[in-house]
Every structure is written in structure tokens, then in C-alpha cells.
Amino acid sequence: MPKFDANLTMLFGEVDFLDRFRAAAKAGFAAVEYLFPYAYKKDVLLEKLQENGLEQVLMNLPAGNWEKGERGIGCLPDRVHEFQEGVGRAIEYATALGCKQVNCLMGLAPEHAAPAQLLETVVTNVSFAAAALKKAGIRLLIEPCNTRDMPGFYLNHTVQALDIIKAANSDNVFVQYDVYHAQVMEGDLCNTIEKNLAYIGHIQIADNPGRHEPGTGEINFANLFAHLDRIGYGGWVGCEYKPAARTEEGLSWYQAHKER
């Protein structure tokens, strides 16, 4: 079975954030990911990781004003300087926390913006971030998100992410493949993952519809997990779902797969 990490932003939502590290460890997770670390001091987060024996496997670049609806700034032509400053801040946190992968959320495409200008901005930002992160020993990820949950998001399809990677001409950019988003937008999960395995740096899971835990929807996760083993995927699988009920009840799928 793959190795699973807990997304602290999505799981254990009834628990104060800094207490979620202990909750994840208690549930049997060896690693965690979450949206952003920047509201907390680096040494506080590191202490939570260490005292609970956890590895941090993923976080996002600063993504603008999340509370006011911004979902990243990677595609915004007038925010390039802010984006570059955010890369530096992310490197400081990721280095302190031992996090080896950072995701770039592209953001919502401005209305009436020229597609060529948006693509140029994205490629410029991805190239800059990939180079800076590589010097720090950190991989850059880019994530397609579905248009149902995130209308207007710039990056929606696996092939679009691969085109950006090629245009950036860097060996330090990979796809963050979110199974839920991919199922909504394109399906064909196993084939797509296998075909593009060399470019996939991280996988996240949630069932569809509802974005709840595995077993609540249409995706055959037993088959998917077995497929990941067969093709040799060695990265983490992030549990980025909204528990349908209580978090502990929703982890029965995880315990069942761990025992196989």
C-alpha cells in the first residue's frame, strides 16, 4: 500500500490547528501536509512535528489573500514581484521544517486577460520558483484544480500542467496530482498517472462526489492503490478530503488499507 499523510487543513477540523499534529500522529499518520505555515512561527511548527514524530511533506507557496477568495497568484501579471517574494518566504519555512516539496497555486484567471499574457506570467513564475527552490533542495509542484469547486482557476488539466512544465524548461517542476480534481475534470486516473509517472511528484485523494473520504463515492480506491504499487509510485499520498461525519469515523478506510 502507498504511504499516506494527513492534510491538517482538511482533517481534524474540529481541533485547534496546533493540536492537529498530535491528532494525526494518534491516528497513525507518519507525515502531514497543510495549506500554509505562514501564520505560525517556524520553531513552533517544527516543535509540533518533532514531538509527534511527524514529517512535513508538502505546503503551498503564499497564495494571496485566501480569506478574501484569492486562490493563488501564479497567473497574475501584476503580482509577479509579490510571487517572487513569496518564493523566498516559502524557502525559509520549508527549509526550517524539512519540507522537500512546495506547491504553487496558480490562482483565478483575471477576466478579459489575454491568454498569451497569462501563460507568459505562469511560465516566468514557475521558472523562477523552480530555480530558486532547486538551490534549496526543494521540488516545485503545480496543481490542476477542477472548475466546479474553483470556477475560473487557471490550471485545470493534467496535459495543461505538463505543457507548463515543458515551457518552463526545468527539471525541478512536477505535477501535484489530486485524484478528486482529476476525476471531475478528466477521469482515466490509473492510465493518466502511469503515463505521466515521471512528472508526478505528489498525489492527493478524496472521493467524488462530495470530496469525502475513500469509499463514499465512485472511485475504486482499492484498485487505484494497488495500481500505484504496481507502477512503482514511491511518493506520499495526501489525504485531502472533508470527513463526511466525524474524522475518526472517516478513518476506517485508512485503517483497513494499512492492515492489508
Helices and strands as residue ranges (DSSP letters): E 3-7, G 17-19, H 20-26, E 31-33, H 42-51, E 55-60, G 66-68, G 77-79, H 80-97, E 101-104, H 115-135, E 139-142, H 158-168, E 173-178, H 179-185, H 189-195, G 197-199, E 200-205, H 221-231, E 236-239, H 247-250, H 252-258
